Amino acid sequence: MSTKLYVGNLPYSITKQALQDAFGQCGTIDSVNLITDRDTGQSKGFAFVEMSSNSEAQKAIQELNGFNMDGRAIKVNEAKPQAPRENRGFGGGGGGSRW
């Protein structure tokens, strides 16, 4: 079963390929999701890397947490489950007078 890792404090110049190269040394990568700004396409400084097994994910945490990447000590830990999003639609009404 795959394990998703949160990778933070990344340099803004980081590329998906650089993450694949670094994490690939710890095992098989299922996916890399580099979070970027919608308008500029620049990295927001964090990513999610999915490793194919828990043992490979633990190895990546041990070897890469604190690793210096372009002058920044990156943070690597197991990702927390995504919280459900609030409904941001136009609902709820309210605010009118009864009469």
Secondary structure, DSSP 8 states (H G I E B T S, - for coil): --EEEEEES--TT--HHHHHHHHHTTS-EEEEEEEE-TTT--EEEEEEEEESSHHHHHHHHHHHTT-EETTEE-EEEE----------SS---------
